[in-house]
């Protein structure tokens, strides 16, 4: 999952570079649930 987390950060940074307002907008619209899905996957892997 380390690779997935790193890619998420790179994509997040890229979006922020393009438009600093995009991340708050994605959060408001509940479009960014990647971190929740990563946490679910890690819980499954670690159980």
ABEGO torsion letter per residue (X at the ends): XAAAAAAAAAAAAAAAAABAAAAAAAAAAGABAAAAAAAAAAAAAAX
